[in-house]
Amino acid sequence: MQKNPNSAKVYLKRIDDWASEEAIKEALFCLWQQIEPDGFVKKDDFLGIKLSFGEEGSRGFIKPGWLSTLIAHFKQKTENVFIVETNTLYRERRSNAVGHLHVANQHGFDIKSLGIPIIIGDGLHGREGQNISIRGEHFENVKLAKGICESDCLLSLAHVTGHMQTGFAASLKNLGMGCASRSGKLQQHTKTLPEITVEKCVGCGLCMKICPANAIGLKRKKAILVKERCIGCGECTVVCRSGAIDIKYDENIVKMQEKMVEYALGVKEVLGSRIACINFLCSITKNCDCMAKDEEAVLPDVGLIGGTDPVSVDKASMDILGIDNVKKLFPDIDPEVQIRHAEKIKLGSSQYELVEI
């Protein structure tokens, strides 16, 4: 990317040895020292570190041991540092705060190992939200998790992956989908409906069990979709082992990406300039960490990339990985939709100056 006087700075720290926890901790802190804006964290501020713990069975999530040096740095500035995450829309253990914290603990995230507490930002059942006014094309108000809205500053740590509905998942998804309450997540998914090929259905009922909206039933041992109930989360497509359920990639997929970045705009409305983002370009799988699969990496490990503009950080991540390589993960989805719409609504800029450290 050519240097532009109005472009944001994006910092890249390459990592050669992902097996070394010490090397990753050092790289993360080194990167943050370059990113950290003046006054980002003040005395007694509530600083949320937003990340995903991964679903049960997944292993690609950001490891808790990588964060200790960075957390120690923040604790010198304020004692109110915490990990924040929100409940999922689909029916797995992370759909409520109790199950969510159990999964976090299983994956090594607890106050003993981290030295800071974990907060599920939208409460026990994902209903603790706050309406935030924005100027979007799809929304005038977005429903963010209350724990996000009550923070003073936020650091997004995103594990970069592909995604079956957005093509690419990084900082914009971590802020947009990841900071929404469950009803906010529902708003983003609505209208992206799956299709069932009856001839392929084996009647196992897995899709029916996982559907959070009770929108799938069985009739004569074949799955049927009640479209009026469907929320478009896409989880049924993941669990279907016979390939009978698929999502039609049409204009609704485009709208979902646009809605997602409008939710990220809501986070910016709340926190202003006190947001920073770091993307982890490692163990990049086709599907996101919400999928309970131990998938093989499909793109090479690179390192850490970050800055204060989530749009620039995500665009730089795509460029470093190679946009053609990213698009191959889900050829029917254009992941740059989220970049273009984010720029259009003035969430950030696709123009950046890359600084390698």
GUNUTOR-824756 format. One line per field, with one value per residue (C-alpha): residue number from 1; residue in three letters; x, y, z. Coordinates in nm, 3 decimals. Layout:
# residues N
num	NUM,...
residu	ALA,...
east	X,...
north	Y,...
up	Z,...
***
This chain:
# residues 357
num	1,2,3,4,5,6,7,8,9,10,11,12,13,14,15,16,17,18,19,20,21,22,23,24,25,26,27,28,29,30,31,32,33,34,35,36,37,38,39,40,41,42,43,44,45,46,47,48,49,50,51,52,53,54,55,56,57,58,59,60,61,62,63,64,65,66,67,68,69,70,71,72,73,74,75,76,77,78,79,80,81,82,83,84,85,86,87,88,89,90,91,92,93,94,95,96,97,98,99,100,101,102,103,104,105,106,107,108,109,110,111,112,113,114,115,116,117,118,119,120,121,122,123,124,125,126,127,128,129,130,131,132,133,134,135,136,137,138,139,140,141,142,143,144,145,146,147,148,149,150,151,152,153,154,155,156,157,158,159,160,161,162,163,164,165,166,167,168,169,170,171,172,173,174,175,176,177,178,179,180,181,182,183,184,185,186,187,188,189,190,191,192,193,194,195,196,197,198,199,200,201,202,203,204,205,206,207,208,209,210,211,212,213,214,215,216,217,218,219,220,221,222,223,224,225,226,227,228,229,230,231,232,233,234,235,236,237,238,239,240,241,242,243,244,245,246,247,248,249,250,251,252,253,254,255,256,257,258,259,260,261,262,263,264,265,266,267,268,269,270,271,272,273,274,275,276,277,278,279,280,281,282,283,284,285,286,287,288,289,290,291,292,293,294,295,296,297,298,299,300,301,302,303,304,305,306,307,308,309,310,311,312,313,314,315,316,317,318,319,320,321,322,323,324,325,326,327,328,329,330,331,332,333,334,335,336,337,338,339,340,341,342,343,344,345,346,347,348,349,350,351,352,353,354,355,356,357
residu	MET,GLN,LYS,ASN,PRO,ASN,SER,ALA,LYS,VAL,TYR,LEU,LYS,ARG,ILE,ASP,ASP,TRP,ALA,SER,GLU,GLU,ALA,ILE,LYS,GLU,ALA,LEU,PHE,CYS,LEU,TRP,GLN,GLN,ILE,GLU,PRO,ASP,GLY,PHE,VAL,LYS,LYS,ASP,ASP,PHE,LEU,GLY,ILE,LYS,LEU,SER,PHE,GLY,GLU,GLU,GLY,SER,ARG,GLY,PHE,ILE,LYS,PRO,GLY,TRP,LEU,SER,THR,LEU,ILE,ALA,HIS,PHE,LYS,GLN,LYS,THR,GLU,ASN,VAL,PHE,ILE,VAL,GLU,THR,ASN,THR,LEU,TYR,ARG,GLU,ARG,ARG,SER,ASN,ALA,VAL,GLY,HIS,LEU,HIS,VAL,ALA,ASN,GLN,HIS,GLY,PHE,ASP,ILE,LYS,SER,LEU,GLY,ILE,PRO,ILE,ILE,ILE,GLY,ASP,GLY,LEU,HIS,GLY,ARG,GLU,GLY,GLN,ASN,ILE,SER,ILE,ARG,GLY,GLU,HIS,PHE,GLU,ASN,VAL,LYS,LEU,ALA,LYS,GLY,ILE,CYS,GLU,SER,ASP,CYS,LEU,LEU,SER,LEU,ALA,HIS,VAL,THR,GLY,HIS,MET,GLN,THR,GLY,PHE,ALA,ALA,SER,LEU,LYS,ASN,LEU,GLY,MET,GLY,CYS,ALA,SER,ARG,SER,GLY,LYS,LEU,GLN,GLN,HIS,THR,LYS,THR,LEU,PRO,GLU,ILE,THR,VAL,GLU,LYS,CYS,VAL,GLY,CYS,GLY,LEU,CYS,MET,LYS,ILE,CYS,PRO,ALA,ASN,ALA,ILE,GLY,LEU,LYS,ARG,LYS,LYS,ALA,ILE,LEU,VAL,LYS,GLU,ARG,CYS,ILE,GLY,CYS,GLY,GLU,CYS,THR,VAL,VAL,CYS,ARG,SER,GLY,ALA,ILE,ASP,ILE,LYS,TYR,ASP,GLU,ASN,ILE,VAL,LYS,MET,GLN,GLU,LYS,MET,VAL,GLU,TYR,ALA,LEU,GLY,VAL,LYS,GLU,VAL,LEU,GLY,SER,ARG,ILE,ALA,CYS,ILE,ASN,PHE,LEU,CYS,SER,ILE,THR,LYS,ASN,CYS,ASP,CYS,MET,ALA,LYS,ASP,GLU,GLU,ALA,VAL,LEU,PRO,ASP,VAL,GLY,LEU,ILE,GLY,GLY,THR,ASP,PRO,VAL,SER,VAL,ASP,LYS,ALA,SER,MET,ASP,ILE,LEU,GLY,ILE,ASP,ASN,VAL,LYS,LYS,LEU,PHE,PRO,ASP,ILE,ASP,PRO,GLU,VAL,GLN,ILE,ARG,HIS,ALA,GLU,LYS,ILE,LYS,LEU,GLY,SER,SER,GLN,TYR,GLU,LEU,VAL,GLU,ILE
east	0.000,0.145,0.193,-0.094,-0.086,-0.438,-0.379,-0.371,-0.058,-0.080,0.199,0.321,0.531,0.626,0.661,0.874,0.830,0.465,0.565,0.741,0.505,0.780,0.838,0.469,0.435,0.736,0.607,0.262,0.400,0.648,0.362,0.147,0.425,0.409,0.029,-0.062,-0.217,-0.149,-0.408,-0.554,-0.568,-0.598,-0.590,-0.897,-1.028,-1.220,-1.025,-1.190,-0.983,-1.226,-1.147,-1.308,-1.242,-1.329,-1.601,-1.554,-1.336,-1.164,-0.795,-0.721,-0.823,-0.575,-0.395,-0.418,-0.046,0.033,-0.128,0.055,0.314,0.052,-0.186,0.092,0.157,-0.209,-0.233,0.038,-0.203,-0.536,-0.650,-0.975,-0.854,-1.075,-1.143,-1.484,-1.684,-2.051,-2.284,-2.340,-2.662,-2.649,-2.713,-2.381,-2.235,-2.136,-2.497,-2.523,-2.273,-2.244,-2.160,-1.948,-1.728,-1.692,-1.558,-1.328,-1.192,-1.139,-0.931,-0.714,-0.889,-0.938,-0.842,-0.564,-0.380,-0.462,-0.451,-0.767,-1.136,-1.358,-1.688,-1.964,-2.068,-2.432,-2.518,-2.647,-2.869,-2.734,-3.016,-2.818,-2.780,-2.791,-2.928,-2.672,-2.767,-2.569,-2.594,-2.604,-2.783,-2.948,-2.972,-3.039,-2.983,-2.771,-2.796,-2.456,-2.361,-2.385,-2.039,-1.894,-2.086,-1.978,-1.608,-1.379,-1.153,-1.135,-0.860,-0.983,-0.772,-0.895,-0.782,-0.808,-1.010,-1.245,-1.618,-1.911,-2.122,-1.869,-1.584,-1.327,-1.337,-1.103,-1.132,-1.453,-1.630,-1.487,-1.623,-1.946,-2.079,-1.865,-1.976,-2.348,-2.601,-2.781,-3.067,-2.809,-2.654,-3.001,-3.051,-2.737,-2.826,-3.192,-3.280,-2.981,-3.182,-3.057,-3.206,-3.268,-3.222,-3.464,-3.308,-2.979,-3.133,-3.078,-3.312,-3.047,-3.203,-2.874,-2.989,-3.311,-3.123,-2.882,-3.131,-3.169,-3.504,-3.677,-3.708,-3.630,-3.849,-3.867,-4.143,-4.134,-3.773,-3.672,-3.571,-3.809,-3.745,-4.001,-3.881,-4.092,-3.889,-3.542,-3.293,-3.028,-2.745,-2.627,-2.543,-2.756,-2.528,-2.229,-2.369,-2.529,-2.308,-2.490,-2.462,-2.839,-2.841,-2.671,-2.693,-2.768,-2.503,-2.709,-2.765,-2.849,-2.488,-2.380,-2.629,-2.506,-2.152,-2.285,-2.495,-2.196,-1.977,-2.261,-2.255,-1.880,-1.964,-2.181,-1.878,-1.690,-1.984,-1.953,-1.576,-1.459,-1.085,-1.024,-1.034,-0.734,-0.717,-0.466,-0.515,-0.342,-0.247,-0.181,-0.357,-0.589,-0.873,-1.153,-1.414,-1.416,-1.336,-1.708,-1.710,-1.626,-1.380,-1.009,-0.944,-0.614,-0.470,-0.541,-0.316,0.041,0.122,0.248,0.246,0.060,-0.084,-0.254,-0.350,-0.627,-0.843,-1.017,-1.085,-0.719,-0.608,-0.844,-0.763,-0.391,-0.449,-0.628,-0.351,-0.072,-0.245,-0.331,-0.687,-0.710,-0.608,-0.869,-1.144,-1.063,-1.188,-1.547,-1.546,-1.911,-1.849,-1.666,-1.505,-1.414,-1.781,-1.718,-1.420,-1.607,-1.916,-1.711,-1.537,-1.867,-2.019,-1.697,-1.597,-1.241,-1.023,-0.896,-0.586,-0.297,0.077,0.229,0.512,0.702,0.875
north	0.000,0.335,0.600,0.846,1.151,1.065,0.693,0.515,0.344,-0.033,-0.221,-0.571,-0.796,-1.123,-1.437,-1.731,-1.961,-2.009,-2.294,-2.049,-1.884,-1.643,-1.534,-1.464,-1.274,-1.061,-0.996,-0.897,-0.651,-0.512,-0.452,-0.287,-0.045,0.085,0.097,0.238,0.584,0.856,0.839,0.509,0.377,0.614,0.554,0.364,0.313,-0.003,-0.165,-0.454,-0.700,-0.846,-1.192,-1.529,-1.837,-2.067,-2.329,-2.666,-2.882,-2.594,-2.519,-2.217,-1.953,-1.700,-1.871,-1.718,-1.765,-1.524,-1.233,-1.220,-0.951,-0.727,-0.771,-0.688,-0.367,-0.265,-0.345,-0.089,0.174,0.053,-0.234,-0.255,-0.475,-0.762,-1.004,-0.942,-1.167,-1.205,-1.502,-1.681,-1.688,-2.060,-2.345,-2.451,-2.407,-2.047,-1.936,-1.849,-1.708,-2.022,-2.254,-1.983,-1.951,-2.329,-2.335,-2.042,-2.230,-2.547,-2.345,-2.194,-1.861,-1.802,-1.541,-1.757,-1.791,-1.447,-1.237,-1.058,-1.154,-1.258,-1.082,-1.200,-0.859,-0.930,-1.116,-1.459,-1.515,-1.250,-1.005,-0.729,-0.483,-0.113,0.070,0.294,0.546,0.535,0.669,0.352,0.236,-0.062,0.060,0.380,0.196,-0.106,-0.334,-0.369,-0.568,-0.355,-0.462,-0.315,0.012,0.059,0.013,0.314,0.162,-0.160,-0.371,-0.616,-0.931,-1.126,-1.463,-1.430,-1.702,-1.753,-1.737,-1.905,-1.586,-1.303,-1.475,-1.326,-1.283,-1.048,-0.716,-0.594,-0.917,-0.918,-0.567,-0.594,-0.940,-0.996,-0.687,-0.726,-0.866,-1.182,-0.974,-0.762,-1.073,-1.178,-0.843,-0.902,-1.257,-1.209,-1.281,-1.506,-1.828,-2.181,-2.420,-2.792,-3.047,-3.316,-3.586,-3.555,-3.548,-3.866,-3.762,-3.760,-3.457,-3.283,-2.962,-2.965,-3.005,-2.717,-2.464,-2.177,-2.070,-2.409,-2.343,-2.698,-3.001,-3.354,-3.472,-3.829,-3.847,-3.544,-3.201,-2.915,-2.543,-2.306,-1.989,-1.761,-1.872,-1.896,-1.634,-1.715,-1.807,-2.085,-2.337,-2.604,-2.593,-2.671,-2.976,-3.132,-3.428,-3.522,-3.183,-3.141,-2.786,-2.494,-2.116,-1.941,-1.673,-1.380,-1.017,-1.116,-1.223,-0.877,-0.717,-0.929,-0.798,-0.444,-0.492,-0.635,-0.331,-0.099,-0.273,-0.208,0.158,0.144,0.043,0.341,0.569,0.454,0.451,0.702,0.688,0.458,0.139,-0.057,-0.380,-0.660,-0.946,-1.281,-1.422,-1.780,-2.118,-1.963,-2.207,-2.199,-2.167,-1.947,-2.054,-2.079,-2.404,-2.697,-2.845,-2.907,-2.785,-2.772,-2.430,-2.320,-2.012,-1.965,-1.816,-1.459,-1.283,-0.999,-0.690,-0.402,-0.038,0.194,0.168,-0.171,-0.110,-0.048,-0.340,-0.583,-0.451,-0.486,-0.840,-0.933,-0.778,-0.955,-1.292,-1.212,-1.114,-1.389,-1.646,-1.511,-1.523,-1.886,-1.988,-1.900,-1.816,-1.704,-1.436,-1.107,-1.031,-0.680,-0.585,-0.524,-0.298,-0.091,-0.047,0.037,0.310,0.434,0.481,0.645,0.372,0.389,0.388,0.121,0.336,0.254,0.288,-0.048,-0.030,-0.353,-0.376
up	0.000,-0.104,0.160,0.183,0.415,0.535,0.580,0.915,1.039,1.058,1.234,1.143,1.364,1.199,1.412,1.301,1.600,1.695,1.926,2.158,2.405,2.508,2.149,2.098,2.427,2.337,1.985,2.111,2.364,2.110,1.868,2.134,2.226,1.869,1.855,2.197,2.157,2.412,2.689,2.572,2.929,3.222,3.595,3.717,3.361,3.281,2.999,2.818,2.617,2.363,2.229,2.163,2.377,2.087,2.094,2.262,2.041,1.860,1.907,1.690,1.946,2.088,2.376,2.725,2.787,2.504,2.690,3.025,2.941,2.781,3.075,3.325,3.129,3.148,3.520,3.587,3.453,3.596,3.814,3.617,3.332,3.223,2.939,2.782,2.551,2.458,2.432,2.103,1.905,1.831,2.075,2.216,2.565,2.499,2.445,2.817,3.064,3.278,2.992,2.834,3.141,3.163,2.806,2.882,3.183,2.978,2.732,3.006,3.056,3.428,3.684,3.826,3.496,3.354,3.669,3.556,3.560,3.271,3.210,2.978,2.854,2.772,3.091,3.183,2.880,2.642,2.714,2.885,2.600,2.530,2.226,2.057,1.788,1.464,1.110,0.907,0.595,0.764,1.124,1.314,1.643,1.729,2.033,2.197,2.505,2.817,2.933,2.614,2.647,3.009,2.931,2.897,2.632,2.434,2.282,2.020,1.979,1.678,1.545,1.167,0.992,0.702,0.767,0.593,0.592,0.574,0.391,0.629,1.005,1.191,1.381,1.215,1.302,1.655,1.708,1.509,1.580,1.888,2.080,2.008,2.252,2.137,1.996,1.815,1.664,1.553,1.376,1.176,1.070,0.977,0.611,0.541,0.513,0.438,0.185,0.241,-0.037,0.076,-0.141,0.050,0.399,0.605,0.888,1.163,1.337,1.422,1.253,1.454,1.783,1.721,1.579,1.832,1.684,1.665,1.293,1.178,1.219,1.081,0.853,0.725,0.843,0.638,0.768,0.696,0.747,0.896,0.724,0.943,1.247,1.088,1.208,0.948,1.185,0.954,1.226,1.059,0.754,0.974,1.154,0.845,0.756,0.438,0.268,0.258,0.398,0.231,0.223,-0.102,-0.138,-0.265,-0.175,0.182,0.241,0.125,0.363,0.652,0.610,0.591,0.905,1.088,1.022,1.121,1.458,1.471,1.405,1.716,1.922,1.781,1.871,2.232,2.276,2.016,1.959,2.254,2.048,1.923,1.724,1.682,1.437,1.489,1.150,1.257,1.234,0.974,0.913,0.659,0.934,1.242,1.599,1.675,1.481,1.708,1.459,1.473,1.120,0.936,0.853,0.496,0.481,0.607,0.948,0.929,1.265,1.436,1.273,1.449,1.476,1.589,1.275,1.241,0.872,0.792,1.007,0.835,0.487,0.556,0.686,0.363,0.155,0.342,0.308,-0.054,-0.135,-0.398,-0.136,0.106,-0.158,-0.238,0.108,0.010,-0.363,-0.362,-0.099,-0.152,0.187,0.074,0.104,0.473,0.396,0.138,0.354,0.664,0.467,0.327,0.674,0.796,1.038,0.906,0.598,0.361,0.304,0.534,0.581,0.672,0.925,0.981,1.319
***
